[in-house]
Amino acid sequence: MTDRNVTLSTEGKDFNYPILEGSVGPEVFDVRKLYGQTGMFTYDPGFTSTASCQSAITYIDGEKGVLLHRGYPIDQLAENSTFMEVAYLLLHGELPKGSELHDFTYTISRHTMLHEQLATFYRGFRRDAHPMAIMCGVVGALSAFYHDSTDITDPEQRMIASHRLIAKMPTIAAMAYKYSVGQPFLYPDNSLSYTGNFLRMTFGVPAEPYAVNPVVERAMRRIFILHADHEQNASTSTVRLAGSSGANPFACIAAGIACLWGPAHGGANEAALNMLREIGDVKRIPEYIARAKDKDDPFRLMGFGHRVYKNFDPRAKVMKATADEVLKELGKSDPVLDVAKELEQIALSDDYFIEKKLYPNVDFYSGVILNAIGFPTDMFTALFALARTVGWVAQWNEMISDPEQKIGRPRQLYVGQPQRDYVPVDKR
Ligand code: CMC
């Protein structure tokens, strides 16, 4: 809290709202008393000027292209950390000491298996089901299996649920893939890293040993770290809103998965690769740039633009370098990468994109990497959900422990009919 206020004048009266200061970033003014004092709400569709909570987890400076987790820059974490280390950091606030990391990794690895009966759930889905449909269903269903970690008033149960969710997501996502291609499910191998285990469960088969390619493993680790958290984005806000009613953590994360699925959010990586494939040839790029700029055409360049980043997306930089590394290692020259690089160059020098501050976001290059590794396009968003689960559970835990937490209940500007009397059907 500062000793400064914002004064709002209406109908000849002044009302003061205290200015609150975070550790870094824009100040906010506290309007909690606004309605009681003035009878007015604030109007902010899409929350473009509204801080919905206080949080100590992730900081973004969209103008400068900065993303910090618990103060640590994302590029340093992507370069040096394991995913387990980042998960611990997001959940507990500090980088783990050696023994803490060991214990955390051990705990997560002991929760990687799914209740065996959950495997039967998959058979209820069509083989061509979108993996995100399966993820929503199976993650929600975890609440029906792990009753001993659904009491949200008990911090220990909350942490067990968080560990379970982080540990089981790779198994759930890999099983969704295996089901779609008609191969047997593979049980986790806890001797492997988090990412190595996921790659084996996805691409391995029981008939032969699977060797994890270290370049691919490093790329997956980076992709997971880059997607781990992103402050109060749509799906995280969904998890918080669902959790604010006291819903159990598995149900809340299922709600987050549903929100992430949309093409304006996590679904953009799938949409971006589909778009690059559709463009197909660098010669066709001007046609698509023209469509993106045409007000009468709903087409947007997928993987471009961001609500918060108005300079560059720091995650996209790491992603682009990783794309080059993976394609080199796998000996693939993907025409889609050529289209992506050329499109980026053309868009970045075009006035429309410069004026509107539209830059490639994290999803622009991730699809190229995942495609080269061998993931089908519809798995991309499932991988995002897997990684973002860490951020979701960290934010959910923070919200539940916050003494200022209340059920989320936005208000509205009503523009419908005022009260009127019922008219019988023969008189309408
Ligand atoms: N291509 C062409 N024009 C665009 C694009 C784009 N990708 N994105 C925004 N614009 C234009 C938009 O038409 C609008 O123009 P005008 O002011 O003339 O009406 C202006 O830029 C501002 O757009 P907005 O929709 O008001 O901005 P927003 O902050 O509400 O939307 C966004 C952000 C990410 C939803 C949007 O940029 C978009 O739809 N991008 C494509 C989808 C995408 O890549 N999403 C992934 C986001 S990063 C991963 C994640 O965090 O989920």
Boltz pocket constraint, residues with backbone or C-beta under 6 A from the ligand:
constraints:
  - pocket:
      binder: B
      contacts: [[A, 230], [A, 233], [A, 263], [A, 264], [A, 265], [A, 266], [A, 268], [A, 292], [A, 293], [A, 299], [A, 300], [A, 301], [A, 302], [A, 303], [A, 304], [A, 305], [A, 306], [A, 307], [A, 308], [A, 356], [A, 358], [A, 361], [A, 362], [A, 363]]
      max_distance: 6.0
